[in-house]
Amino acid sequence: MTPNALFDAALQLAGTGWRVSATEFQGEPKQLELVLEHDGQKRVVCPECQRRCTIYDRVEKRWRHLNFFQYRCELVAQVPRADCPDHGAKLTIVPCGIGVSQQILTEGFVGLRWSDAAQHPPRISRCVLSCNGAGQSPGADLCR
């Protein structure tokens, strides 16, 4: 099993349209960076209305994931924006790579509390990225 395939499995990316395309383990202290890649479909889902739309463009986003063992982990992706005729260009949903599991109990994901997971189990494994604090995307509150 390759490192990329291993992290695909660890992040639960099977069937999501995303995959780990590169891994880097460097720096001091050591840090793990996982580069995610969208499968390149021509259409994506608008997060507002769930309509399948063409891709407007892609925006690089970087966010912190749970640590892998003692190592900080960051995910990096060129996230497609849906070109919705009703809502305009909207950042698409990206899988966070965690389900309701022991990972939530260890460190949490961007401040995710166990009580949130208990109240919203099907929604915890996905999140919508905010624009680095400049603006909130619909559903960003799921990752607070």
N, C-alpha and C positions, 0 to 999 in steps of 0.2 A: 504494500500500500504506500503510495506517495504521500509526502507531507500535505500537499493540497487536498488529496482525497481524504486524509485523516481529519483535516480541519473542516472539510465539507460535512463529514459525518458529525463532528463535534458541534458544529453550528446548526445542524439539522436543516441543511439547505436543499436536500433532495426534493424535487418536485416544485420548487419555488421559482425557478427561472434564474436563479443566481448560483454562482460557484466561486470557489476560491481559486484565483488565477496565479497568485504569487504569495510567497511567505518570506519575511525577512526577520531575522533574529539578531539584533545588534544593539550597540550603544552601551553606555555605562551609567546606571545599572541596566542590565539586559532588558530589552523590550521586544515584544512580538508585534509585528505589523502584518495584517492579513489584507491582501488586495482582493476585493470582490468584483466580479464581472457579471453584468446582466447578459442573458443568453442571446441578445441581439434581435429579439422579435421586433417586427415593425410596428406593433401596436402594444400599448400598455393601458392599464386601468386608471381612470380618473379617480382620485381619492374622495372627491365630493359626490359624484353621482354613479360611480361604478361602471360608466360607459367605457368601452374599449376605444381608445383614441390613438392617433399617430403620435410619434415622439416629436416633441418640440425641439428639445436639445438635451444635453447632459450636463450636470453640475457636479464637480468633485466635492464630496463630503467626507469628513473624517469624524469618527466618534469612538468613544471608549467602550470597550466590552468588558465583561468579567475577566479577571485575571485567569491565565492558564497556569496553575500551580502558583508559584510566587511571582510570576512575570506579568507585568502590565501588558495589556493587549489592546491594540487599536485597529479598527476596521477602516478601510479606505475604499471608496467606490465612486465611479462616475454614475450618478443616479439620474435616470431619465426623468424628464418632465413631460407629462401628458399634455397634448395640445387639444384641450376640450373646447368645443364650440360654445358651450354654455358657461364654463368657469375660467377659461383662459389657460395659461401655462401653470400646471400644478405639479409639484414634486410627488413622485409616485411612492407607494408603500414599499419599504425595504424590510425583509425579515430580520428580526433582531438576533435570531439564532438561539433563543432560549425558549423552552417551554416551561410549564410549571414543574419544577424539578428541584433537586437539592442545590442547584446553582443559585437559586434565588435566596436560599437560606445562608449561603456562605458570604456573599458580598453585596448582592443586589445589582441591578442594572440601572444606572443613572438615577439612583435614589428609589428604586422600586421597592415597595414594602410588601411583606408577605401578605398582609391584609388585602392589598390590591389584587394579588394573584388569586386569593381565595374568592374575591368578588367577581373577577373577570377572567376566569381561566382560558377561554378560547381566544381572548384578545391579547394576552400577555406575550404570545410568541411573535407578534408583529408590532411594528412601530412606524410612525411617520417621523422623519427627521425634521427638526426645525432648521431654519436658515442661520445656524450659528448664533442664535439669539436675536438676529436682526428682525425676524418675523416668525410667527408660529404657523405651522402647517396644521390642517385639521387632524385631530387625533394625537397631537404631540403630547397632550396631557397624559397619555397612556404610558409614557416613558419617564414621567417625573416621579 
